[in-house]
Amino acid sequence: MAVTFRKAMVTGGAGFIGSHLVEKLVLEGCTVAVLDNLTGGHLINLDSVMEDITFVQGDIEDEQVLADHIRGCDVVFHQAAIVSVAKTVDQPVFSTQVNDLGTIKVLEAARRNGVRRVVLASSSAVYGDTSQLPKIESMVPAPLSPYAIQKLTNEYYAQLYYRLYGLETVCLRYFNVYGPRQDPSSTYSGVISIFMTRAINGEQPVIYGDGRQTRDFVYVRDVVQANLLAADHDAAPGRIFNVGNSQSVEINMLWRMIADAAGCDRKPAYQDKRDGDIVHSLASIQRAKDLLAFQPMVNMQAGIRETLAWYRKSIRAE
């Protein structure tokens, strides 16, 4: 899709989702500034566009760095965060400083420097483990972890900045995003990235719980599409949108799909369910369809094939 804005900042732009977003913005002819402290992101993710962007290694908590590079931007895509649920459980105070105070500083810098719109990455974690499926944006949140509370707080501040100051804000509740560049090295990384590397290496995967829990997996290219629509559409400001695929996949089935595609015959090992993990998750994306014309384009089979091909190439290159 063609975009109408010409200059953007992407916080966390060297990360998994952020780097794909940066690539698309450059392809659309945008001038792009990337702010990332590289604690979770990697410069290699930006190799294809490094000569076409302004990269700033810094923190979203640094007000001067934000002001210097946000000035003149039409849109800010706020992707930077501590995204590990487990890390926020272990370090609730530190993660709140980054995820909440950092987000307020991004919003304030945008307000003071004439930014038109801020698109914030939120999470399906805000719904908690309520039994109602699919999850719809009007449901009462029931967060189960510091991470979920932090993302919900981000949403409240975003809506406040829209109502109080007129800064256009849009919150996107990501469900389980997957695709190339998702870092499998962490125990708490996306399950698909971990399963991919285990399957390629012929190693046994670990499943937490009984494996019957379900997730709504959405390909990273579709998440990028949702961000661009949220940045451009007149119906978006002040709203929250689910970003998912609206399909439910059981974790046991997910491993079988990936193992079959990779030619791996290993059976999973099962361990206790992790604190803060939810059992079932499924998105209603009707609001995004109706108001943003959002439509996921990559089905699960195609997404697994593309992602598996990237991980094979990545592992061979190591």
N, C-alpha and C positions, 0 to 999 in steps of 0.2 A: 504494500500500500504506500502511496505517496504521502508525505507529511507536509504540513504547512509551516511548521516552525523551522528555524534555521540554526539556532545555537542551543546546545544542551549540556548539562552536567550530569554525569552518572557517578554517584557515590558507590563504592564497592564495585567499580567497573572492571577490576581485574579478576573478579570472582567468576564463578560458574555461570550464573544467569547474567550478571552484569556485562561480562565480556561478549556474550552473544548479542546483547542489546547494543553495545558500543559498535560492533561490526555492522549491524543493521542500520544504525544511525549514520555511520560513515557512508555506507552504500547509498543512503537516501540523500547524500550531499550535505549533511549537517556538520557544523563545526562543533567538535565534542571535547569537553574537558573531563578527565577521569580523576577522581580523588579516591585513593585507596592506600591503606597503611601496610598492605601486603602480609597481614597476619593470617588471612584466610585466602586471599587472592594470590595470583602468580603472574608475573610479567609475561611468561610464555603464552598465556591465554590471549595476549594482545599483540602477538608477533605480527599478525597479518595487517594490523592497522596502526602500529606504533608511530610510523612516520606521518600519519594523517591526524593524529590527536595531540592534545596537550595532556601529558600525564603528570600528576602531582602525587608524590608519596607523602601522605599526611593523614591526620585524624579528623573525623567529623566533629570532634570536640574542640578543635582549634578554630576559634571564631575568626581570627585574622585570615587564616588559610581559606576558610569558607568564603569570606567576604571578597578576597582577592580574585577568586576564580569563579564565583557564582555571578558576579556582576556582569550584566549584559546578556545573561542566558534567558531564553524564552521559557524553557522547561527544565526542571530538575527531576531526575529519576533516582529516588532514594532506595538503594539496594543494600547499603552497608549495614551490617549488624553482626552480633554474635548469634549464629543460627543454630547452634547445638543446644537442644533441650537439656541434655545432661549437663553441659557446662553451666547453663543458667541455674540449674538445680544445685550444682556444687559451688557456684560463685554468684549468688543472687544480687549482692550489692554491686559488684563490679559490672555485671552484665546489665544491670539497670542503668548505671552511669553511661554505658555505651549506647544501649538500645533506646532508652528513654531520653536522657539528657542530650545525647547526641542528636536524636531526631528533632527535639525542640530547637536546637541550635541550627539545624538545617532549615527548618521552617522559618525561624527568625531571620536568618541570613537571606532567605528568599524574599521575605516580606520587605526587608529594608533595602534590597537591591533591585527591586522592580521586576522580579521573576513573575511570569504570568501564571504558571501552573506547576505544582509539585505532585508527582505520582509516587506513592509510597508502597513499598512491598510489605504486605501484612501476611497473615497465615491462617489456614484452616484450624490451627491449634486453638484459636479463640473459642471455637464451638465446644471444646472439651469432648467428653465421651457420652453425650446425650444420645438416647436411642433413636431419635427422629432422623430418618433418612428420606430423601437427600437433605443436606444442610442448605438452608436458605438464609439469605442475609438478614432477614427480619427476626430470626431466632434470638432468644436471650443468650448471650455468651455465658460459657461456664468453663473458664480456663483452669487447667490442672497443673500448670507449671509456671515458674517465673517468666519463661520465654513467652508463653501465651498471654500472660498479664501484660508484659511489656509491649507486645504487638497490639493488644487491645487499647492500651494507653496511647500508643502512637495514633491509632484511629481517632480517639477522642480529641487529641490535640489537633489533628489534621482538620477535623470537622469544626473545631473551635476557631482555628485560624481562618477558615472559610467564612464562618458566620460573623466573627468579630472584626476581622481585618480585610475581608474580601479577597484573600489569597486563594486562588482556585486550587483545591486539593482533591485527589482521588486516591482511594485505598483499594488495593488488589489483594484479596485473600487467596494466596497460592495454596493449592493442594500439593500433591507429591510430584515435584518437578524432577525430570530426569533428562539425560542426554549427554553428549560429549562434553568433556572437561569437568564433570563432577568428580571431586577428589575422593577416591576410595580409601585413602590411607587412614582416615579416622574411623574408629569403631562406630561413631555416631553419624557417619556420612549417609547419604541416600542409599536405601537398600539396593536399588538397581545397580548403582556403581560398584558396590561391594560384591554383589552376586556376579556381576560381569567379570571382575578380576579373578574371583574364585573359580568360576567356570572355565575361563581361558587357561588358568594355571592348573586345572584338574584338582583343585583343593575343595575341602568340605566347607560348606557355608554354615553359619550359625543363624538360627532363627530364634528370636526371643518370644516366649509364649508358645502356643501350640501351632502357630502358623495359619490359623483359621481367621485371623484378623484380616480386614480388607482395607484397601486403599484406592484412591482415585488418582491415577498417574497421568500427568500431563507433560507433553514433550516441550522442551525448552523453546523451540521455535514458535510454538503456539503461545507461550508466555510472553515472548517478545512482541508478538502480534497484539496481545492484550494491552501491553504497555503503550504501544504506539497509538492504539485506538483511544485509550484513556487520556493520552496527552493531547489529542486533537479534537475529540468529539465534544460538541456543545452540551450534550446531555450528561457528561461525566462529572463535572465539579460538584463537590459536596457529597458524593455517593461512595458506597462500598460495593465492590463486585467480587464474586467468587470467580476464580480462574482454575478450572479443572477440565476434565475430559467427559465428565458425567457418566463414567463407567466404573464398575466395581471389580477389583481383582484381588483374589485371595493370595496371601504371601506364599503359601505352599504351591499354588498354581504358578505364581510368578517365577519361582525357582525352576519349576519343570519347564516352563517356556524358555528361560534363558539357558538352562542346561542342555535342552534339546538343540537349541540353535547353535550352541558352542560345541556340541558333541561330547558333553561331560556326563558321566554316569554316577557321580557321587551323590550320596543321600545326606540330607541336612542333619546337623546336630542341634538339639533343642536346649535352650537355657531359660531361666526364669524371665518373666515379663519385666521390662524396665520401668522405673518410676517415671510417671508423666506420659507414658505411651498410651494411645487410645486404641480401642478395639476396632471400630468400624468408621470409615470416612467415605463419604460420597457427596459430590457437589451438585447442586442445582446451578446451572449456568444460564438460566432463562433470562435473568435480568441483564446479563452481559450480551446475550443474543438480541434481546429486544431493544436495548438502549445504545449499544455500541456496535451492533452487527458482528459480534465476536462469534467465530465458528472454528473449533479445533480442526486442523487439517491433517494431523499425523495420527494414524491409529496405532494401537499398541504393537502390533506385529512389525509395522514399518519402523516405528521408533526403536524397537529392540534391535532390529537389523542394523540400522544406522549407528546406533550407540555401540553395539558389539564390534562393528567394523572399526570404529574409532579407537576403542580400547585395545583391540588386537594390534593396530598400528602403533599406539602409544607404548604398549608393553614391549614390542619388538625394538622400539627406538631407545629403550632404556639401557 
